[in-house]
């Protein structure tokens, strides 16, 4: 079960997601837990090469379901954990070329998480016209709690909801030229 999730999404000069990095602190809900399964959804599946690596933990398996735009990663802890014990996993997914500009990123949290941090890094030559944070009660629900987010001096935006409730937390942005 995640206790803390921190993720960073990097966009290139064309507005496409190129890299997704995640660090999670997870707590074992039962004796013998030895891995976590991570899910990454992309609107349009990237072309190969898409690569994944674990910086903390061991990448045991990577599966792609192109029709669903879904990639799953199974990341091992290196040893079985006792119930209540915590560990850190960190991974990076570098996406291959894909066809359209990204307009949002979100994470579904099935349970309350003490600490959730989402950070979007825009390329300095492709800054959005506006950026917003939001929450959805569940997948398929409309965006609620929409709030304007400032861009930092380095062209990034973030959300850090206090005691993140179960549901979907995200950031969306509008590009200056709506035609692209």
Order of alpha helices (4+ residues) and beta strands (2+ residues): beta-beta-beta-beta-beta-beta-beta-beta-beta-beta-beta-beta-beta-beta
